[in-house]
Amino acid sequence: MITHQFTVTAELAGNRLDKFLSLQLPGSSRSYLQKLIEDNRVRRNGETVTVPRLEVKENMVIAIDVPEAKPVEIKAESFTYPVLFEDEFMLVINKPPGVVVHPAPGNPDGTVVNALLGRYPDLGDDFEENLRPGIVHRLDKDTSGCLVIAKTPDAQFQLSAAFARRSTQKTYRAIVVGKLQQPKGEIKTLIGRHAVNRQKMAVVERNGKDAVTRYREIEHLHSGKISLSELEVDILTGRTHQIRVHLAHLKTPVLGDELYGGDKLKFPGVHRQMLHAWKLALPHPKTGEMMHFCAPLPEDWPNLAELITTAL
């Protein structure tokens, strides 16, 4: 059993208890935390509470007992993802939006890893990390696009090393709210954990990691108070939520990204952040040859004109 204790800040006061805990424990799903609350594992100022919707108040002390993770047997599931490339060393898929890459507490199935085990039943036996066999990089749950998976431990080592030494090229498509001051540019900052909300990252002045993002405007449309832009974005580093953080920092948050843009980013028919891992280039793990992949835009990718028309 691991006990976590948090003090509610002014910024987070007013949230539901389950949402507050999800912000403090970003690796746990809301449904998992609700179950812990209902199972008498959460205390408010020392008293047990069992109501997930309870409103937390400033300076309230919240403690939660989280069971230690037990060895998990990952369930193999049907593999239905579009394959962009495959050989005996690696697989590249076009990950749909809404799919988590690997299992985590409260999220044991429906992931890319579950599907991989359905396609390659023995894959988990070959890797020391059985919860993430073959995984060398990740995309956020609601980000779609190119995802490469290693099929052997050596390939995983080589591909992971390529990402670490920045020998890869990653280009995204993004739809943002607003218009950037320049049609193309570079964002170079430090990115670190948000000082209050542990689920978020932020641009920081110190104690962060360098992050470099380049963007180019593809299209911009506006009507009345509605302003949208579609961008091509290259990331030279791979920090958590990097594109989302950098674009929000420029006051042009990714459309649908409530974490970094708030409720004002809600548009009819938009149910996730509009971010797509469009192109990926990396050295082949066996031959070293530079390989180039492109993931077609997903079915839910909107047209700017249609978006604006719907929102008016």
MIDO-558920 format. One record per residue (C-alpha): residue in three letters; x, y, z. Coordinates in nm, 4 decimals, decimal comma, always signed. Last residue first. Example, Ala and Ser with C-alpha at 12.3 -4.5 7.8 and 13.67 -1.06 7.14 Angstrom:
+-------+----------+----------+----------+
: torse :        X :        Y :        Z :
+-------+----------+----------+----------+
:   Ser :  +1,3670 :  -0,1060 :  +0,7140 :
:   Ala :  +1,2300 :  -0,4500 :  +0,7800 :
+-------+----------+----------+----------+
***
This chain:
+-------+----------+----------+----------+
: torse :        X :        Y :        Z :
+-------+----------+----------+----------+
:   Leu :  -2,1548 :  +3,0069 :  -3,5901 :
:   Ala :  -1,9752 :  +2,6934 :  -3,4674 :
:   Thr :  -2,0834 :  +2,4725 :  -3,7577 :
:   Thr :  -1,9715 :  +2,7268 :  -4,0178 :
:   Ile :  -1,6392 :  +2,7702 :  -3,8422 :
:   Leu :  -1,5702 :  +2,3985 :  -3,8340 :
:   Glu :  -1,6805 :  +2,3530 :  -4,1948 :
:   Ala :  -1,4388 :  +2,6233 :  -4,3086 :
:   Leu :  -1,1548 :  +2,4725 :  -4,1060 :
:   Asn :  -1,2069 :  +2,1189 :  -4,2405 :
:   Pro :  -1,2144 :  +1,8639 :  -3,9612 :
:   Trp :  -1,0010 :  +1,5577 :  -3,8832 :
:   Asp :  -1,2469 :  +1,2979 :  -3,7499 :
:   Glu :  -1,1716 :  +1,0521 :  -4,0302 :
:   Pro :  -0,8017 :  +1,0455 :  -3,9513 :
:   Leu :  -0,5337 :  +1,2279 :  -4,1551 :
:   Pro :  -0,3190 :  +0,9864 :  -4,3523 :
:   Ala :  -0,0082 :  +0,8634 :  -4,1668 :
:   Cys :  +0,3219 :  +0,9284 :  -4,3477 :
:   Phe :  +0,6374 :  +0,7218 :  -4,3079 :
:   His :  +1,0022 :  +0,7748 :  -4,4045 :
:   Met :  +1,2871 :  +0,5300 :  -4,3383 :
:   Met :  +1,6523 :  +0,6346 :  -4,3153 :
:   Glu :  +1,8719 :  +0,3288 :  -4,3688 :
:   Gly :  +2,0485 :  +0,2168 :  -4,0498 :
:   Thr :  +2,0308 :  -0,1442 :  -4,1687 :
:   Lys :  +1,8973 :  -0,3202 :  -3,8586 :
:   Pro :  +1,7061 :  -0,0595 :  -3,6535 :
:   His :  +1,5999 :  +0,1342 :  -3,9665 :
:   Pro :  +1,6913 :  +0,4985 :  -3,9126 :
:   Leu :  +1,3939 :  +0,7280 :  -3,8479 :
:   Ala :  +1,1446 :  +0,9477 :  -4,0309 :
:   Leu :  +0,7924 :  +1,0165 :  -3,9059 :
:   Lys :  +0,5118 :  +1,2134 :  -4,0662 :
:   Trp :  +0,1602 :  +1,3091 :  -3,9573 :
:   Ala :  +0,1536 :  +1,2649 :  -3,5817 :
:   His :  -0,1935 :  +1,4223 :  -3,5529 :
:   Leu :  -0,3171 :  +1,6862 :  -3,3067 :
:   Met :  -0,6731 :  +1,8170 :  -3,2928 :
:   Gln :  -0,7319 :  +1,7716 :  -2,9196 :
:   Arg :  -1,0376 :  +1,5552 :  -2,8629 :
:   His :  -1,4171 :  +1,5567 :  -2,9050 :
:   Val :  -1,4703 :  +1,8172 :  -3,1768 :
:   Gly :  -1,8220 :  +1,7830 :  -3,3259 :
:   Pro :  -1,9404 :  +2,1232 :  -3,2060 :
:   Phe :  -1,6428 :  +2,3202 :  -3,0708 :
:   Lys :  -1,5126 :  +2,3257 :  -2,7139 :
:   Leu :  -1,1922 :  +2,5280 :  -2,6837 :
:   Lys :  -1,3477 :  +2,7700 :  -2,4341 :
:   Asp :  -1,3570 :  +2,4835 :  -2,1833 :
:   Gly :  -0,9896 :  +2,5261 :  -2,1012 :
:   Gly :  -0,6881 :  +2,5680 :  -2,3276 :
:   Tyr :  -0,4139 :  +2,3528 :  -2,1794 :
:   Leu :  -0,6143 :  +2,0636 :  -2,0343 :
:   Glu :  -0,9197 :  +2,1363 :  -2,2518 :
:   Asp :  -0,7314 :  +2,0598 :  -2,5737 :
:   Gly :  -1,0157 :  +2,0617 :  -2,8284 :
:   Leu :  -0,8366 :  +2,2988 :  -3,0651 :
:   Val :  -0,4668 :  +2,3221 :  -2,9838 :
:   Pro :  -0,3874 :  +2,6394 :  -2,7943 :
:   Thr :  -0,2915 :  +2,9631 :  -2,9748 :
:   Lys :  -0,1893 :  +3,1921 :  -2,6876 :
:   Leu :  +0,1820 :  +3,1434 :  -2,7684 :
:   His :  +0,2254 :  +2,9387 :  -2,4474 :
:   Ala :  -0,0744 :  +2,7280 :  -2,5578 :
:   Leu :  +0,1227 :  +2,6421 :  -2,8720 :
:   His :  +0,4290 :  +2,5462 :  -2,6688 :
:   Val :  +0,2416 :  +2,3361 :  -2,4125 :
:   Arg :  +0,0365 :  +2,1409 :  -2,6679 :
:   Ile :  +0,3405 :  +2,0830 :  -2,8885 :
:   Gln :  +0,5528 :  +1,9592 :  -2,5972 :
:   His :  +0,2924 :  +1,7414 :  -2,4197 :
:   Thr :  +0,5820 :  +1,5433 :  -2,2645 :
:   Arg :  +0,9121 :  +1,6500 :  -2,4191 :
:   Gly :  +1,0390 :  +1,4994 :  -2,7429 :
:   Thr :  +1,2900 :  +1,7408 :  -2,8921 :
:   Leu :  +1,3276 :  +1,8718 :  -3,2477 :
:   Ile :  +0,9515 :  +1,8902 :  -3,2910 :
:   Asp :  +0,8144 :  +1,9828 :  -3,6311 :
:   Val :  +0,4677 :  +2,1357 :  -3,6655 :
:   Glu :  +0,2522 :  +2,1860 :  -3,9761 :
:   Leu :  -0,0297 :  +2,4171 :  -3,8779 :
:   Glu :  -0,4011 :  +2,4692 :  -3,9299 :
:   Ser :  -0,5374 :  +2,7974 :  -3,7990 :
:   Leu :  -0,8701 :  +2,8972 :  -3,6450 :
:   Ser :  -1,0327 :  +3,2287 :  -3,5546 :
:   Ile :  -1,3913 :  +3,2684 :  -3,4357 :
:   Lys :  -1,4838 :  +3,6169 :  -3,3102 :
:   Gly :  -1,6451 :  +3,7190 :  -3,6375 :
:   Ser :  -1,5343 :  +3,4742 :  -3,9019 :
:   His :  -1,1769 :  +3,3587 :  -3,9235 :
:   Leu :  -0,9708 :  +3,1295 :  -4,1422 :
:   His :  -0,6015 :  +3,0415 :  -4,1444 :
:   Glu :  -0,4285 :  +2,7750 :  -4,3509 :
:   Ile :  -0,0954 :  +2,5919 :  -4,3678 :
:   Glu :  +0,0901 :  +2,7935 :  -4,1041 :
:   Arg :  +0,4399 :  +2,6660 :  -4,0360 :
:   Tyr :  +0,5741 :  +2,5551 :  -3,6988 :
:   Arg :  +0,9038 :  +2,4715 :  -3,5316 :
:   Thr :  +0,9284 :  +2,3339 :  -3,1790 :
:   Val :  +1,2357 :  +2,3170 :  -2,9541 :
:   Ala :  +1,2317 :  +2,1977 :  -2,5937 :
:   Asp :  +1,5117 :  +2,2204 :  -2,3376 :
:   Lys :  +1,4356 :  +2,0459 :  -2,0107 :
:   Gly :  +1,3168 :  +2,2223 :  -1,6971 :
:   Asn :  +1,4633 :  +2,3321 :  -1,3641 :
:   Arg :  +1,4569 :  +2,6989 :  -1,4689 :
:   Glu :  +1,2409 :  +2,9576 :  -1,6470 :
:   Val :  +0,9447 :  +2,7274 :  -1,7021 :
:   Val :  +0,7068 :  +2,6558 :  -1,9899 :
:   Ala :  +0,4514 :  +2,4161 :  -1,8470 :
:   Met :  +0,3562 :  +2,0501 :  -1,8121 :
:   Lys :  +0,0217 :  +1,9412 :  -1,6765 :
:   Gln :  -0,1062 :  +1,6471 :  -1,4740 :
:   Arg :  +0,0889 :  +1,7695 :  -1,1718 :
:   Asn :  -0,1252 :  +2,0821 :  -1,1487 :
:   Val :  +0,0466 :  +2,3231 :  -0,9105 :
:   Ala :  +0,4019 :  +2,4018 :  -1,0263 :
:   His :  +0,3497 :  +2,2512 :  -1,3719 :
:   Arg :  +0,6193 :  +1,9937 :  -1,4529 :
:   Gly :  +0,8952 :  +2,1215 :  -1,6786 :
:   Ile :  +0,9532 :  +2,2659 :  -2,0240 :
:   Leu :  +1,2442 :  +2,4973 :  -2,1066 :
:   Thr :  +1,1999 :  +2,7162 :  -2,4095 :
:   Lys :  +1,2562 :  +2,7394 :  -2,7865 :
:   Ile :  +0,9619 :  +2,8116 :  -3,0149 :
:   Glu :  +1,0556 :  +2,8482 :  -3,3811 :
:   Gly :  +0,8700 :  +3,0328 :  -3,6549 :
:   Lys :  +0,6366 :  +3,0357 :  -3,9488 :
:   Pro :  +0,3280 :  +3,2406 :  -4,0374 :
:   Gln :  +0,4272 :  +3,4979 :  -3,7705 :
:   Gln :  +0,1935 :  +3,6397 :  -3,5049 :
:   Leu :  +0,0161 :  +3,3065 :  -3,4697 :
:   Lys :  -0,3570 :  +3,3064 :  -3,5370 :
:   Gly :  -0,6326 :  +3,1901 :  -3,3049 :
:   Val :  -0,7532 :  +2,8486 :  -3,1896 :
:   Val :  -0,5237 :  +2,5762 :  -3,3158 :
:   Ile :  -0,5482 :  +2,2870 :  -3,5617 :
:   Ala :  -0,2397 :  +2,0694 :  -3,5592 :
:   Arg :  -0,0516 :  +1,8504 :  -3,8058 :
:   Tyr :  +0,2638 :  +1,6858 :  -3,6788 :
:   Thr :  +0,6155 :  +1,6272 :  -3,8097 :
:   Lys :  +0,8704 :  +1,4102 :  -3,6318 :
:   Gln :  +1,2240 :  +1,3562 :  -3,7646 :
:   Thr :  +1,4384 :  +1,0985 :  -3,5859 :
:   Ser :  +1,8100 :  +1,1020 :  -3,5095 :
:   Arg :  +1,7403 :  +1,2938 :  -3,1915 :
:   Arg :  +1,9985 :  +1,1051 :  -2,9815 :
:   Ala :  +1,7264 :  +0,9653 :  -2,7554 :
:   Phe :  +1,4884 :  +0,8845 :  -3,0426 :
:   Ala :  +1,7613 :  +0,6923 :  -3,2251 :
:   Ala :  +1,8614 :  +0,5162 :  -2,9017 :
:   Ser :  +1,5034 :  +0,3984 :  -2,8527 :
:   Leu :  +1,5043 :  +0,2628 :  -3,2072 :
:   Gln :  +1,8301 :  +0,0735 :  -3,1566 :
:   Phe :  +1,7299 :  -0,0711 :  -2,8182 :
:   Gln :  +1,3837 :  -0,1704 :  -2,9398 :
:   Ala :  +1,5371 :  -0,3332 :  -3,2476 :
:   Asp :  +1,7661 :  -0,5319 :  -3,0196 :
:   Pro :  +1,4718 :  -0,6403 :  -2,8039 :
:   Thr :  +1,2787 :  -0,7607 :  -3,1123 :
:   Lys :  +0,9521 :  -0,6492 :  -3,2743 :
:   Ala :  +0,9971 :  -0,2764 :  -3,2167 :
:   Ile :  +0,6909 :  -0,0550 :  -3,2460 :
:   Val :  +0,6628 :  +0,2718 :  -3,4408 :
:   Leu :  +0,3635 :  +0,5039 :  -3,4003 :
:   Cys :  +0,2544 :  +0,7407 :  -3,6755 :
:   Gly :  -0,0805 :  +0,9109 :  -3,6219 :
:   Ser :  -0,3458 :  +1,0081 :  -3,3686 :
:   Thr :  -0,3282 :  +1,2173 :  -3,0518 :
:   Asp :  -0,6156 :  +1,1591 :  -2,8090 :
:   Lys :  -0,4367 :  +0,9008 :  -2,5938 :
:   Asp :  -0,1066 :  +1,0893 :  -2,6074 :
:   Leu :  +0,1528 :  +0,9379 :  -2,8378 :
:   Arg :  +0,4356 :  +0,7224 :  -2,7108 :
:   His :  +0,7887 :  +0,6162 :  -2,7964 :
:   Val :  +0,9915 :  +0,2938 :  -2,8000 :
:   Ile :  +0,7226 :  +0,0359 :  -2,7209 :
:   Gly :  +0,8266 :  -0,3166 :  -2,8181 :
:   Pro :  +0,6834 :  -0,4799 :  -2,5082 :
:   Arg :  +0,5354 :  -0,2190 :  -2,2736 :
:   Leu :  +0,3734 :  -0,4060 :  -1,9854 :
:   Asn :  +0,6154 :  -0,6989 :  -2,0222 :
:   Glu :  +0,9267 :  -0,4900 :  -1,9715 :
:   Glu :  +1,1932 :  -0,7633 :  -1,9989 :
:   Phe :  +1,0981 :  -0,8286 :  -2,3621 :
:   Asp :  +1,0849 :  -1,1525 :  -2,5623 :
:   Asp :  +0,8006 :  -1,3222 :  -2,3767 :
:   Gly :  +0,5649 :  -1,0289 :  -2,4396 :
:   Leu :  +0,5857 :  -1,0772 :  -2,8170 :
:   Asp :  +0,4795 :  -1,4410 :  -2,8086 :
:   Pro :  +0,1168 :  -1,3825 :  -2,9074 :
:   Tyr :  +0,2090 :  -1,1479 :  -3,1984 :
:   Arg :  -0,1134 :  -1,0048 :  -3,3465 :
:   Gly :  -0,3241 :  -1,0350 :  -3,0307 :
:   Leu :  -0,0235 :  -0,9332 :  -2,8241 :
:   Leu :  +0,0057 :  -0,6216 :  -3,0384 :
:   Ala :  -0,3625 :  -0,5433 :  -2,9778 :
:   Asn :  -0,3150 :  -0,5456 :  -2,6016 :
:   Val :  -0,0032 :  -0,3287 :  -2,6461 :
:   Val :  -0,1980 :  -0,0730 :  -2,8512 :
:   Thr :  -0,4405 :  -0,0356 :  -2,5624 :
:   Gly :  -0,7989 :  -0,1542 :  -2,5122 :
:   Asp :  -0,7067 :  -0,3122 :  -2,1817 :
:   Pro :  -0,5680 :  -0,2486 :  -1,8336 :
:   Asn :  -0,6612 :  +0,1190 :  -1,7834 :
:   Gly :  -0,7186 :  +0,1595 :  -1,4101 :
:   Pro :  -0,3461 :  +0,1422 :  -1,3456 :
:   Ala :  -0,1640 :  +0,1562 :  -1,6818 :
:   Pro :  -0,1677 :  -0,0489 :  -2,0020 :
:   His :  +0,0207 :  +0,0744 :  -2,3109 :
:   Val :  -0,0385 :  +0,3075 :  -2,6082 :
:   Val :  -0,3784 :  +0,4489 :  -2,5103 :
:   Val :  -0,6356 :  +0,4759 :  -2,7907 :
:   Gly :  -0,8749 :  +0,7713 :  -2,8230 :
:   Pro :  -0,7416 :  +0,8863 :  -3,1584 :
:   Pro :  -0,6401 :  +0,6113 :  -3,4025 :
:   Lys :  -0,2776 :  +0,5007 :  -3,4215 :
:   Asn :  -0,1458 :  +0,4802 :  -3,7783 :
:   Ile :  +0,0907 :  +0,1868 :  -3,7407 :
:   Val :  +0,4620 :  +0,1220 :  -3,7925 :
:   Leu :  +0,5978 :  -0,2267 :  -3,7202 :
:   Met :  +0,9591 :  -0,3251 :  -3,6625 :
:   Phe :  +1,2281 :  -0,5880 :  -3,7004 :
:   Glu :  +1,0785 :  -0,8692 :  -3,9109 :
:   Asp :  +0,9164 :  -0,6221 :  -4,1512 :
:   Glu :  +0,6139 :  -0,3950 :  -4,1296 :
:   Phe :  +0,5054 :  -0,0593 :  -4,2644 :
:   Leu :  +0,2002 :  +0,1706 :  -4,2569 :
:   Val :  -0,0314 :  -0,0773 :  -4,0846 :
:   Pro :  -0,3846 :  +0,0489 :  -4,0142 :
:   Tyr :  -0,4928 :  -0,0714 :  -3,6685 :
:   Thr :  -0,7361 :  -0,3604 :  -3,6166 :
:   Phe :  -0,5489 :  -0,6035 :  -3,3930 :
:   Ser :  -0,7930 :  -0,8080 :  -3,1841 :
:   Glu :  -0,7066 :  -0,8377 :  -2,8183 :
:   Ala :  -0,4497 :  -1,0187 :  -2,6031 :
:   Lys :  -0,5046 :  -0,9676 :  -2,2312 :
:   Ile :  -0,2084 :  -0,8433 :  -2,0346 :
:   Glu :  -0,1240 :  -1,0493 :  -1,7293 :
:   Val :  -0,0468 :  -0,8006 :  -1,4573 :
:   Pro :  +0,1959 :  -0,8451 :  -1,1717 :
:   Lys :  +0,0508 :  -0,6531 :  -0,8775 :
:   Ala :  +0,0674 :  -0,2777 :  -0,8372 :
:   Glu :  +0,0735 :  -0,1552 :  -0,4837 :
:   Pro :  -0,2686 :  -0,0560 :  -0,3590 :
:   Val :  -0,3178 :  +0,3221 :  -0,3457 :
:   Asp :  -0,4161 :  +0,4756 :  -0,0128 :
:   Ile :  -0,5333 :  +0,8350 :  -0,0618 :
:   Ala :  -0,4878 :  +1,1386 :  +0,1612 :
:   Ile :  -0,6527 :  +1,4780 :  +0,1010 :
:   Val :  -0,5668 :  +1,7773 :  +0,3179 :
:   Met :  -0,8054 :  +2,0727 :  +0,2710 :
:   Asn :  -0,6101 :  +2,3971 :  +0,2424 :
:   Glu :  -0,8549 :  +2,5333 :  -0,0194 :
:   Lys :  -1,1756 :  +2,3341 :  -0,0586 :
:   Val :  -1,2593 :  +2,0064 :  -0,2329 :
:   Glu :  -1,6114 :  +1,9468 :  -0,3628 :
:   Leu :  -1,7362 :  +1,5902 :  -0,3089 :
:   Arg :  -1,8280 :  +1,4281 :  -0,6416 :
:   Pro :  -1,6309 :  +1,1096 :  -0,5652 :
:   Val :  -1,8304 :  +1,0433 :  -0,2429 :
:   Thr :  -1,6689 :  +0,7884 :  -0,0087 :
:   Val :  -1,4900 :  +1,0081 :  +0,2457 :
:   Thr :  -1,2808 :  +0,8839 :  +0,5396 :
:   Glu :  -1,1839 :  +1,1495 :  +0,7953 :
:   Gly :  -0,8207 :  +1,2580 :  +0,8420 :
:   Asn :  -0,8560 :  +1,6044 :  +0,6889 :
:   Arg :  -1,0367 :  +1,4383 :  +0,3978 :
:   Arg :  -0,9516 :  +1,0694 :  +0,3670 :
:   Val :  -0,9532 :  +0,8316 :  +0,0693 :
:   Arg :  -0,9307 :  +0,4491 :  +0,0646 :
:   Asn :  -1,2882 :  +0,3801 :  +0,1772 :
:   Asp :  -1,3685 :  +0,1583 :  -0,1259 :
:   Glu :  -1,5872 :  +0,4294 :  -0,2838 :
:   Ile :  -1,2849 :  +0,6601 :  -0,3047 :
:   Leu :  -1,0675 :  +0,3835 :  -0,4510 :
:   Lys :  -1,3393 :  +0,3101 :  -0,7087 :
:   Gln :  -1,3582 :  +0,6767 :  -0,8056 :
:   Leu :  -0,9803 :  +0,6753 :  -0,8500 :
:   Tyr :  -1,0002 :  +0,3879 :  -1,0984 :
:   Ser :  -1,2841 :  +0,5610 :  -1,2878 :
:   Arg :  -1,0811 :  +0,8847 :  -1,3117 :
:   Ser :  -0,7836 :  +0,7002 :  -1,4638 :
:   Ser :  -0,4483 :  +0,6856 :  -1,2874 :
:   Gly :  -0,1143 :  +0,7986 :  -1,4339 :
:   Pro :  -0,1957 :  +1,1652 :  -1,3755 :
:   Leu :  -0,2049 :  +1,1255 :  -0,9942 :
:   Gln :  -0,2432 :  +1,4839 :  -0,8675 :
:   Leu :  -0,4782 :  +1,5949 :  -1,1447 :
:   Ser :  -0,6730 :  +1,2684 :  -1,1169 :
:   Leu :  -0,7018 :  +1,3302 :  -0,7422 :
:   Phe :  -0,8636 :  +1,6703 :  -0,7985 :
:   Lys :  -1,0994 :  +1,5180 :  -1,0555 :
:   Asp :  -1,2127 :  +1,2491 :  -0,8110 :
:   Leu :  -1,2636 :  +1,5048 :  -0,5324 :
:   Arg :  -1,4684 :  +1,7366 :  -0,7512 :
:   Asn :  -1,2998 :  +2,0701 :  -0,8131 :
:   Gly :  -1,3841 :  +2,3812 :  -0,6134 :
:   Ala :  -1,0288 :  +2,4414 :  -0,4903 :
:   Leu :  -0,7681 :  +2,3641 :  -0,7558 :
:   Glu :  -0,6222 :  +2,7130 :  -0,7931 :
:   Ala :  -0,6534 :  +2,7914 :  -0,4223 :
:   Thr :  -0,4393 :  +2,4890 :  -0,3406 :
:   Val :  -0,5658 :  +2,1606 :  -0,1958 :
:   Thr :  -0,3030 :  +1,9854 :  +0,0165 :
:   Phe :  -0,2002 :  +1,6405 :  -0,1033 :
:   Gln :  -0,1129 :  +1,3118 :  +0,0677 :
:   His :  -0,0198 :  +0,9872 :  -0,1047 :
:   Thr :  -0,0245 :  +0,6524 :  +0,0761 :
:   Ile :  +0,1304 :  +0,3464 :  -0,0914 :
:   Met :  +0,0000 :  +0,0000 :  +0,0000 :
+-------+----------+----------+----------+
***
